[in-house]
Amino acid sequence: MTAPLKQPGCELCELSVPVAWQNEKFSVILVDDAAYPGFCRVIWRDHVREMSDLSIDDRLLINEAVYQVELAVRDVMRPLKVNVASLGNVVPHLHWHVIPRYADDAHFPAPVWAQAARQTDEATVAERRALLPALQEAIAKRFTQ
């Protein structure tokens, strides 16, 4: 595996959290978000700011990776909806958020970055959190078949 191109001070270049799966091009992490178990991030390993900076083959590869993570989230977490976002305004390093959404989540139907409308029942969140090992396994399986 070749070392990715890094930008000093970039939190995604200096990622120090466990990965669910990675190869030489991208990493998939489970975001440690107490309110949103199953929140994943697909991160391009080289420090690239925009999709248009990638070759066509790499654009196809990363789109397929986001698709596979979404499928794993749907299969394991059983959300009402999956949000997929690539913003990069705060951290200008190419990455996607894959977020399972439920009618009872704190922000639904607004984005998870909006003002919370309610608090999800802790027992429900705990049940979803218990699915995380299965989600990690499902993600790895999708990339190793």
ABEGO torsion letter per residue (X at the ends): XBBBBBBBGBAAAABABBBABBBAABBBBBBBBAABBGBBBBBBABBBABAAABBAAAAAAAAAAAAAAAAAAAAAAGBABBBBBBAGAABBBBBBBBBBBBAABAAOABBAABBBABBBBAAAAAAAAAAAAAAAAAAAAAAAX
